[in-house]
């Protein structure tokens, strides 16, 4: 996946960036949570055991076993899908800046560009860990009141400086 196909004749890419490596760490944590949920059947089964009336002793253990199974698999699938989405976004999102436009190439949402003249404001929100590790969220507001939010972006403050320098 390259930004070269989005560049017009006479334009040159001044700055490139993408997702920060912290996205991989977040995906690893989600995969670990999925594995913990997957292997939690004995613990969950012990947690839901209780004394039931004699007339319900035939049904309640089966219902509880199905409930534990359902909870385990739903959360396993949820955490796994969240981790895969993060991994996919890390490997497919590319952001570039030319003299005239901001380019964004994403396999999921497609590619688009935004003229630098139409950008009204640029806001970087690094957060606590983002300030330490060099990543954050960038919020761009265009003249048509359209907002573009890119999260977990590598060095968003440098991109903001480059946008203002290119204007």
Secondary structure by P-SEA (a helix, b strand, c coil): ccccccccccccccccccccaaaaaaaaaaaaaaaaaaaaaaaaaaaacccccccccccaaaaaaaaaaaaaaaaaaaaaaaaaaaaaaaacbbbbbcccbbbbbbccccccccccccccbbbbbbcaaaaaabbbbbbbbccccbbbbbccccaaaaaaaaaaaac
